[in-house]
Structures are given as C-alpha cells and as structure tokens.
Amino acid sequence: MAVLIRTSDLPVKDRHDAWRDIVCDTLGPLDTRIAPGAPLRGEIEIGRLGPVGVGRIRTSTPHSVHRTARLIHRDNPELYRVVLAVSGSVRLEQDDRQARLGRGEFAIYDFTRPYDLAYDSAVKLAVFSFPHDLLALPHDSVAPLTAVPISGETGAGALAGPLLRRVASDHDAYSADSAARLATVVMDLIGTAVAERAEEVRPPDGEARRRTLLLRVQAFIERRLGDLDLDPAAIAAAHHISVRYLHRLFESERTTVAAWIRERRLERCRAELSGGGSEPVSAVGARWGLPDSAHFSRLFRGTYGMPPAEYRRARSVR
C-alpha cells in the first residue's frame, strides 16, 4: 500500500489541511471536522485488490467525516464502501440508521447518499470500496442494510471479518493475479454476509420473505459460479423450492436465472481482467464457469465491447 499521509512527517501547523486534502483527493469529496487546536496524529494508506479499493486508516484524534448532499452533487461515483473496525470504535450513520462498530464488526454504506462517520477515540479502520455492480445483490435490496452492523463473530460475518482484516494487513504480499482472484472471494463473502443480515433485519411479511429468498439464491449462485453443474434444477433443490418458483423469483427482477448466472460470471471475469496479470484469459473464463474460450470471448465482446485480452490490455495502460 502507498502511505498517503503520516502526520508525524509534517509540521504541526500543516497537518489539519494536509489530512483534509488527502481524504478528499483519495476517498472522494468529504467534509472532515476536527476540533480546532486538537493535535492531529494519524496515517492513511491506500491500495487496490484488483477492482476493489483497500484503505487503512489509523488515528488517535477524535474527528468526523461527512458526505453531504452538496458534495454528492459535485461528484457521485456509484460506489459502496465497507468499513471494518480493526481496533477502537467507529460510529456510522446513513438513512436514519446508526451503527456503533466495535472491534471486528463491519458495515456497508452507499457513497451516493449522505452519511456520517465519526471516531471518538483512537481507531484503526480497514475500508473497502467497490462499484455497485460488483456486489451481487440488487441495489434496492442493499439500501435497507446500510449502516447496519454485521458481527464478525457469527455466520458469514465470522468468515468475512477476519478475511477483510487480513487482506488489509497483508495487501502488499499479493501478486496481481492473486489479488484479482482474492477480490472475488472478498466480494463473495461481503455479499453473503449482507444477504444473511437481511434475514435478521427485515419484517417477516410475504414480500420480505420473497426478497430474502432471492438474496439467498443470488448469494448461493455467487459462491458457485465456477461450478459447471450450476443450473436451475440444482439451485432450486438447494433451496427446497420448485424450478418454476425459482424462475418466478427472477422474473420479478426482469431477468432469468440463466441470464443472471451468465452476467455474474462475466462480471467476475471482467473484475479479474481489470486487475491486470499474465494468466491466460481462457483460464480466467474457465475458472468462472465459461470453459469454451471462443464462447467466452463472444459473450465478453458482446457485453463489454471488446475481447477479454484486449480489455485487459486497455485497463493495464490506464
């Protein structure tokens, strides 16, 4: 990771302005508020795990960060972020919800909507940023789950939390190929943990049950994209529903089961190729359930406008 700022390297009089500038330049337009005269101590590092941004923030100075409607109007990339409390405590507010995250807990928030993030004491945070379409959950399904704490002790959170912490800690140890593949694991576990949390926070009415089932099915598909036997019959059997009802679930999303699987496979391939690397593109396609290289190339070109090898070259020169 690149160290963007280490306050101990700067004169005291320059620290507040430099910290604000770095936060806005790297994390997006944000309003940073620090008590006047408070001694600012901290460090910000940033890197990439394929298509996923990874940041580490350490500070012993209480302060807060705000994403306001005015700042959103200035610049509004369609990103989600996940913040993990490595140590200390952080308060996240969005959409009239507030999460107080202790060590090992994490939460997702939407960069396209206002939020507040505050630390009352010394903290170490890991922050992951990724495009909306990299999360295999419908956008309107994620909206009710922003600023909802996810425990690192139970369920999918018990897998996701330690992995997120380790990835942020060991980021520099991964090769480009390993980082791209690891990014898919990170996104898979985040999506699964969010979908699992949805079952706990939504009221048990008919529509909520249907939505929750759809999220579970989508998370199941996401975990098995590389399985060549992944088909509607297998998916329906795993969830104890009929194939007909499975198709009805996806009709409500104006898509089909096959189209969803194909879209997610291609997106996983695109995400890996975006991270560069030297692995043959046919191996990338095969890993995500598209073993026929000619078929994979046609699908990829039809979706993204160029063959997979050309796409990777174009991304690597940016």
For each residue, the residues with C-beta under 8 A, 3 or more apart:
1: 45 46 47 54 55 56 171 172
2: 45 46 47
3: 6 43 44 45
4: 22 26 44 45 46
5: 9 10 18 19 22 42 43 44
6: 3 9 10 43
7: 10 15 18 19 40 41 42 43
8: 41
9: 5 6
10: 5 6 7 14 15 18
11: 14 15
12: 15 39
13:
14: 10 11 17 18
15: 7 10 11 12 18 19 40
16: 19 20 34 40
17: 14 20 21
18: 5 7 10 14 15 21 22
19: 5 7 15 16 22 23 32 34 40 42 44
20: 16 17 23 24 32
21: 17 18 24 25
22: 4 5 18 19 25 26 44
23: 19 20 26 27 30 32 44 65
24: 20 21 27 28 29 30 32
25: 21 22
26: 4 22 23 44 46 55
27: 23 24 30 55 65 127 129
28: 24 67 71 75 77 79 111
29: 24 67 71 72 74 75
30: 23 24 27 65 66 67 71
31: 65 66 67 68 71
32: 19 20 23 24 63 64 65 66
33: 63 64 65 66
34: 16 19 38 40 61 63
35: 38 62 63
36:
37:
38: 34 35 61 62 63
39: 12 61
40: 7 15 16 19 34 59 61 63
41: 7 8 59 60 61
42: 5 7 19 57 58 59 60 61
43: 3 5 6 7 56 57 58 59
44: 3 4 5 19 22 23 26 55 56 57 58
45: 1 2 3 4 55 56 57
46: 1 2 4 26 53 54 55 56
47: 1 2 53 54 55 171 172
48: 51 52 53 54 179 275
49: 52 53 54 167 171 174 179 180 182 183 186 275
50: 179 180 181 182 183 184 271 272 274 275
51: 48 130 131 134 180 183 271 274 275
52: 48 49 128 129 130 134 183 186 187
53: 46 47 48 49 127 128 129 130
54: 1 46 47 48 49 126 127 128 167 168 171
55: 1 26 27 44 45 46 47 125 126 127 128 129 168
56: 1 43 44 45 46 124 125 126 127 168
57: 42 43 44 45 123 124 125 127
58: 42 43 44 123 124 125
59: 40 41 42 43 63 119 122 123
60: 41 42 121 122
61: 34 38 39 40 41 42
62: 35 38 118 119 120 121
63: 32 33 34 35 38 40 59 118 119
64: 32 33 116 117 118 119
65: 23 27 30 31 32 33 116 117 118
66: 30 31 32 33 114 115 116 117
67: 28 29 30 31 71 72 111 113 114 115 116
68: 31 71 72 114
69: 72 73 114
70: 73 74
71: 28 29 30 31 67 68 74 75
72: 29 67 68 69 75 76 112 113 114
73: 69 70 76
74: 29 70 71
75: 28 29 71 72
76: 72 73 111 112
77: 28 111 112 131
78: 111 112 131 132 133
79: 28 110 111 112 129 130 131 132
80: 108 109 110 111 129 130 131 132 135 142
81: 108 109 111 127 128 129 130
82: 106 107 108 109 127 128 164 190
83: 90 92 101 106 107 109 117 125 126 127
84: 101 104 105 106 125 126 127 128 152 161 164 165 168
85: 88 89 90 101 102 103 104 105 106 123 124 125
86: 103 123 124 125 126 165 168
87: 103 122 123 124
88: 85 103 119 121 122 123 124
89: 85 100 101 102 103 119 120 121 123
90: 83 85 100 101 117 118 119 123 125
91: 98 99 100 101 116 117 118 119 120
92: 83 98 99 101 107 109 115 116 117 147
93: 97 98 99 115 116 117 147
94: 97 109 110 113 114 115 116 146 147
95: 113 143 144 146 147
96:
97: 93 94 146 147 148
98: 91 92 93 147
99: 91 92 93 105 107 147 148 149
100: 89 90 91 149
101: 83 84 85 89 90 91 92 105 106 107 149
102: 85 89 105
103: 85 86 87 88 89
104: 84 85 151 152 153 161 162 165
105: 84 85 99 101 102 149 150 151 152 161
106: 82 83 84 85 101 149 150 152 157 160 161 164
107: 82 83 92 99 101 146 147 148 149 150
108: 80 81 82 142 145 146 148 150 190 194
109: 80 81 82 83 92 94 115 146 147
110: 79 80 94 113 115 142 143 146
111: 28 67 76 77 78 79 80 81 129
112: 72 76 77 78 79
113: 67 72 94 95 110 146
114: 66 67 68 69 72 94
115: 66 67 92 93 94 109 110 146 147
116: 64 65 66 67 91 92 93 94
117: 64 65 66 83 90 91 92 93
118: 62 63 64 65 90 91
119: 59 62 63 64 88 89 90 91 122 123
120: 62 89 91
121: 60 62 88 89
122: 59 60 87 88 119
123: 57 58 59 85 86 87 88 89 90 119
124: 56 57 58 85 86 87 88
125: 55 56 57 58 83 84 85 86 90
126: 54 55 56 83 84 86 164 165 167 168
127: 27 53 54 55 56 57 81 82 83 84
128: 52 53 54 55 81 82 84 164 168 186 190
129: 27 52 53 55 79 80 81 111
130: 51 52 53 79 80 81 134 135 187
131: 51 77 78 79 80 134
132: 78 79 80 135 139
133: 78 267
134: 51 52 130 131 187 267 271
135: 80 130 132 142 187 190 191 194
136: 187 188 191 218 219 221 222 264 267
137: 141 142 191 194 195 215 218 219
138: 141 142 214 253
139: 132 142 143
140: 143
141: 137 138 144 145 198 211 214 215
142: 80 108 110 135 137 138 139 145 146 194
143: 95 110 139 140 146
144: 95 141 148 198 201 202
145: 108 141 142 148 194 197 198 201
146: 94 95 97 107 108 109 110 113 115 142 143
147: 92 93 94 95 97 98 99 107 109 115
148: 97 99 107 108 144 145 197 201
149: 99 100 101 105 106 107
150: 105 106 107 108 157 160 161 193 194 197
151: 104 105 154 155 157 158 161
152: 84 104 105 106 157 158 160 161 162
153: 104 157 158 161
154: 151 157 158
155: 151 158 193 196
156: 159 160 189 192 193 196
157: 106 150 151 152 153 154 160 161 193 196 197
158: 151 152 153 154 155 161 162
159: 156 162 163 189 193
160: 106 150 152 156 157 163 164 186 189 190 192 193
161: 84 104 105 106 150 151 152 153 157 158 164 165
162: 104 152 158 159 165 166
163: 159 160 166 167 185 186 189
164: 82 84 106 126 128 160 161 167 168 186 190
165: 84 86 104 126 161 162 168 169
166: 162 163 169 170
167: 49 54 126 163 164 170 171 182 186
168: 54 55 56 84 86 126 128 164 165 171
169: 165 166
170: 166 167 173 174
171: 1 47 49 54 167 168 174
172: 1 47
173: 170
174: 49 170 171 178 179 182
175: 178 179 277
176: 179 180 275 276 277 278
177: 180 181 275 277 278 279
178: 174 175 181 182
179: 48 49 50 174 175 176 182 183 275
180: 49 50 51 176 177 183 184 271 272 273 274 275 276 277
181: 50 177 178 184 185 272 287
182: 49 50 167 174 178 179 185 186
183: 49 50 51 52 179 180 186 187 271 272 275
184: 50 180 181 187 188 268 271 272
185: 163 181 182 188 189
186: 49 52 128 160 163 164 167 182 183 189 190
187: 52 130 134 135 136 183 184 190 191 271
188: 136 184 185 191 192 222 223
189: 156 159 160 163 185 186 192 193
190: 82 108 128 135 160 164 186 187 193 194
191: 135 136 137 187 188 194 195 218 219 222
192: 156 160 188 189 195 196 219 222 223
193: 150 155 156 157 159 160 189 190 196 197
194: 108 135 137 142 145 150 190 191 197 198
195: 137 191 192 198 199 212 215 216 218 219
196: 155 156 157 192 193 199 200 219
197: 145 148 150 157 193 194 200 201
198: 141 144 145 194 195 201 202 211 212 215
199: 195 196 202 212 215 216
200: 196 197
201: 144 145 148 197 198
202: 144 198 199 208 211 212
203: 208
204: 208 209
205: 208 209
206: 209 210
207: 210 211
208: 202 203 204 205 211 212
209: 204 205 206 212 213
210: 206 207 213 214 249 252
211: 141 198 202 207 208 214 215
212: 195 198 199 202 208 209 215 216
213: 209 210 216 217 239 241 249
214: 138 141 210 211 217 218 249 250 252 253
215: 137 141 195 198 199 211 212 218 219
216: 195 199 212 213 219 220 239
217: 213 214 220 221 235 239 246 249
218: 136 137 191 195 214 215 221 222 260
219: 136 137 191 192 195 196 215 216 222 223
220: 216 217 223 224 235 238 239
221: 136 217 218 224 225 230 235 260 261 264
222: 136 188 191 192 218 219 225 264
223: 188 192 219 220
224: 220 221 227 230
225: 221 222 230 261 264 265 268 288 289
226: 287 288 289
227: 224 230 289
228: 289 291
229: 234
230: 221 224 225 227 234 235 261 289
231: 234 235
232: 235 236 243 246 247 257 258
233: 236 237 243
234: 229 230 231 237 238
235: 217 220 221 230 231 232 238 239 246 257
236: 232 233 239 241 242 243 245 246
237: 233 234 240
238: 220 234 235
239: 213 216 217 220 235 236 246
240: 237
241: 213 236 245 246
242: 236 245 246
243: 232 233 236 246 247
244: 247 248
245: 236 241 242 248 249
246: 217 232 235 236 239 241 242 243 249 250 257
247: 232 243 244 250 251 256 257
248: 244 245 251 252
249: 210 213 214 217 245 246 252 253
250: 214 246 247 253 255 256 257 259 260
251: 247 248 254 255 256
252: 210 214 248 249
253: 138 214 249 250 260
254: 251
255: 250 251 259 260 263
256: 247 250 251 259 260
257: 232 235 246 247 250 260 261
258: 232 261 262
259: 250 255 256 262 263
260: 218 221 250 253 255 256 257 263 264
261: 221 225 230 257 258 264 265 289
262: 258 259 265 266 299
263: 255 259 260 266 267 303
264: 136 221 222 225 260 261 267 268
265: 225 261 262 268 269 288 289 290
266: 262 263 269 270 290 299 300 303 304
267: 133 134 136 263 264 270 271
268: 184 225 264 265 271 272 288
269: 265 266 272 273 284 285 288 290 296 300 308
270: 266 267 273 274 300 304 311
271: 50 51 134 180 183 184 187 267 268 274 275
272: 50 180 181 183 184 268 269 275 277 284 288
273: 180 269 270 277 281 284 308 311 312 315
274: 50 51 180 270 271 311 312 315
275: 48 49 50 51 176 177 179 180 183 271 272
276: 176 180 312 315 316
277: 175 176 177 180 272 273 312
278: 176 177
279: 177 283 284
280: 283 284
281: 273 284 285 293 296 297 308 309 312
282: 285 286 293 296
283: 279 280 286 287
284: 269 272 273 279 280 281 287 288 308
285: 269 281 282 288 290 291 293 296 300 308
286: 282 283 289 290 291 293
287: 181 226 283 284
288: 225 226 265 268 269 272 284 285
289: 225 226 227 228 230 261 265 286
290: 265 266 269 285 286 295 296 299
291: 228 285 286 296
292: 295 296
293: 281 282 285 286 296 297
294: 297 298
295: 290 292 298 299
296: 269 281 282 285 290 291 292 293 299 300 308
297: 281 293 294 300 301 307 308
298: 294 295 301 302
299: 262 266 290 295 296 302 303
300: 266 269 270 285 296 297 303 304 306 307 308 311
301: 297 298 304 305 306 307
302: 298 299
303: 263 266 299 300
304: 266 270 300 301 311
305: 301
306: 300 301 310 311 314
307: 297 300 301 310 311
308: 269 273 281 284 285 296 297 300 311 312
309: 281 312 313
310: 306 307 313 314
311: 270 273 274 300 304 306 307 308 314 315
312: 273 274 276 277 281 308 309 315 316
313: 309 310 316 317
314: 306 310 311 317 318
315: 273 274 276 311 312 318
316: 276 312 313
317: 313 314
318: 314 315
